[in-house]
Amino acid sequence: MGTVVIAAAGATSTGRAYVNFLSEAGAARSSYGKETYARLVALKNEYDPTNVFRRNQNIDPLGAGA
């Protein structure tokens, strides 16, 4: 049933995801979109350059990872 709903919603989907339910490495980058992700990387570089807060949906300070 779930796959039927997902398939039906596909035509109107943005291709993004709800970030609290990401499980794949790298999914945060595609979920936020290019522009927003770049702003998040800039914030991470300023406030957490050593990546202390790296659990869950991590934004890599250098923008290289998930």
C-alpha contacts under 8 A as a table, 3 or more apart, distances in Angstrom:
res1	aa1	res2	aa2	distance
1	M	4	V	5.22
1	M	5	V	6.54
2	G	5	V	5.23
2	G	6	I	6.24
3	T	6	I	4.99
3	T	7	A	5.98
4	V	7	A	5.13
4	V	8	A	6.12
5	V	8	A	5.08
5	V	9	A	6.19
6	I	9	A	5.19
6	I	10	G	6.13
7	A	10	G	5.11
7	A	11	A	7.96
8	A	11	A	6.94
9	A	12	T	5.67
9	A	13	S	6.13
10	G	13	S	5.03
13	S	16	R	7.54
15	G	31	S	7.56
16	R	30	S	6.52
16	R	31	S	4.35
16	R	32	Y	7.03
16	R	33	G	7.69
17	A	21	F	7.79
17	A	22	L	7.38
17	A	31	S	5.13
18	Y	21	F	5.90
18	Y	22	L	7.11
18	Y	31	S	7.33
19	V	22	L	5.47
19	V	28	A	6.63
19	V	31	S	6.72
19	V	57	Q	7.09
20	N	57	Q	7.47
22	L	27	A	6.40
22	L	28	A	7.21
22	L	57	Q	6.84
23	S	27	A	7.43
24	E	27	A	5.50
25	A	28	A	7.63
25	A	65	G	7.86
25	A	66	A	5.49
26	G	29	R	5.76
26	G	30	S	7.31
26	G	65	G	6.28
26	G	66	A	3.96
27	A	30	S	5.50
27	A	31	S	6.06
27	A	57	Q	7.98
27	A	66	A	6.64
28	A	31	S	5.03
28	A	32	Y	6.15
28	A	37	Y	8.00
28	A	57	Q	6.06
28	A	58	N	7.25
28	A	59	I	7.29
28	A	66	A	5.98
29	R	32	Y	5.71
29	R	33	G	6.39
29	R	34	K	7.14
29	R	37	Y	5.95
29	R	59	I	7.88
29	R	66	A	6.30
30	S	33	G	5.30
30	S	34	K	7.24
32	Y	35	E	7.95
32	Y	36	T	5.76
32	Y	37	Y	5.55
33	G	36	T	5.70
33	G	37	Y	5.91
34	K	37	Y	5.27
34	K	38	A	6.19
35	E	38	A	5.24
35	E	39	R	6.53
36	T	39	R	5.13
36	T	40	L	6.27
37	Y	40	L	4.98
37	Y	41	V	6.18
38	A	41	V	5.09
38	A	42	A	6.32
38	A	63	G	7.49
39	R	42	A	5.07
39	R	43	L	6.34
40	L	43	L	5.07
40	L	44	K	6.09
40	L	59	I	7.04
41	V	44	K	4.94
41	V	45	N	6.05
41	V	59	I	6.30
41	V	60	D	6.69
41	V	61	P	5.55
41	V	62	L	6.75
41	V	63	G	5.67
42	A	45	N	5.09
42	A	46	E	6.34
42	A	61	P	7.46
43	L	46	E	5.10
43	L	47	Y	6.04
43	L	48	D	7.83
44	K	47	Y	5.29
44	K	48	D	5.01
44	K	49	P	6.10
44	K	51	N	7.77
44	K	59	I	6.99
44	K	60	D	7.31
44	K	61	P	5.12
45	N	48	D	5.80
45	N	49	P	4.56
45	N	61	P	4.83
45	N	62	L	6.96
46	E	49	P	6.25
48	D	51	N	5.31
48	D	52	V	6.45
48	D	53	F	7.22
48	D	61	P	7.11
49	P	52	V	7.97
49	P	61	P	5.53
50	T	61	P	7.46
51	N	54	R	5.64
51	N	60	D	6.99
51	N	61	P	6.46
53	F	58	N	7.59
54	R	57	Q	7.57
54	R	58	N	5.04
54	R	59	I	7.34
54	R	60	D	7.78
55	R	58	N	5.97
57	Q	66	A	7.18
58	N	66	A	5.60
59	I	63	G	6.92
59	I	65	G	7.21
59	I	66	A	5.57
60	D	63	G	4.99
60	D	64	A	6.23
60	D	65	G	5.36
60	D	66	A	5.91
61	P	64	A	7.82
62	L	65	G	7.74
63	G	66	A	7.64
